[in-house]
């Protein structure tokens, strides 16, 4: 298994890691496709990001949540990338949907908030061109065909685009998967593996996936298979569950439902301890909408009434009220200060 170390700017060095533990458990020895970038400083951007909207105030406490949050808001004609830092919410980019559902279903923000990626396709299309820009919408590029990337990416399905660190993206194509390095705009080094429902921690060192129907997570480079049974009362309305965030050490995963109609779903409803298969008590009031693990151990539990901020032991740190207008947006990334 080759692990590629990248900075947030895409500089890479290659280091070999032993794969014995993965072979012993039956998981692909190269299935991680992992890489380890250095997190940029909070608020750092590859280019100056113009705001298309006046800043809106928020009662965000810098002591409670001092970093930068990145949201996607979905309007009638376009998706907007929002950057929330301190008490300021600014729109960094607006991406038109075009004639179909591809952009709305696929647009996503990288774990360190530096890149956007999405699929563009015609109305009714099931696949289209893979597009990437910086967070401010600049440096647009269409990723060309180069094996093992077919040149097209799916428009629907459960999370067709999944980040493997800040510059690397897993594209789920028919019959196989491809890792793309968006900084070079070419297929990345390393094997994408054949596991399904993959998700990486922001730094790429740990990940979770499903191998031959069995969910597993990596914890300190060891594979842990686990069992989890979601709430039966809710399960009938969905096509199963999947991981949507992974803690830095790989022990904990945030899980969410998979929509039966294959439309976009960024939410999660519980945290599972993969060493026990049991859910973790999440302090706070209000229904849980999504859960996000950050690189410094902070856990952001997004609720109907704001964000419950927890430490890595799931102890309450404080609460944050979100800026007006973002209640329906998806919180996709948090970069600590």
FENLINLIN-V709422 format. One record per run of one state. SS is the DSSP state (helix for helix, strand for strand, loop for the rest). FROM is the first residue (numbers start at 1). LEN is the number of residues. Records with the same first field share a line. If there is no record, write none. Layout:
SS = FROM-LEN + FROM-LEN
//
This chain:
loop = 1-1 + 7-5 + 17-3 + 26-9 + 36-20 + 57-11 + 75-3 + 86-2 + 97-5 + 107-1 + 110-5 + 121-6 + 135-6 + 143-3 + 147-2 + 150-3 + 155-6 + 164-4 + 174-2 + 182-4 + 188-8 + 201-6 + 212-2 + 220-2 + 226-6 + 236-5 + 247-5 + 258-12 + 274-4 + 280-8 + 294-5 + 304-2 + 311-5 + 321-9 + 336-2
strand = 2-5 + 12-5 + 35-1 + 56-1 + 68-7 + 78-8 + 88-9 + 108-2 + 115-6 + 127-8 + 141-2 + 146-1 + 149-1 + 153-2 + 161-3 + 168-6 + 176-6 + 186-2 + 196-5 + 207-5 + 214-6 + 222-4 + 241-6 + 252-6 + 270-4 + 278-2 + 288-6 + 299-5 + 306-5 + 316-5 + 330-6
helix = 20-6 + 102-5 + 232-4
//
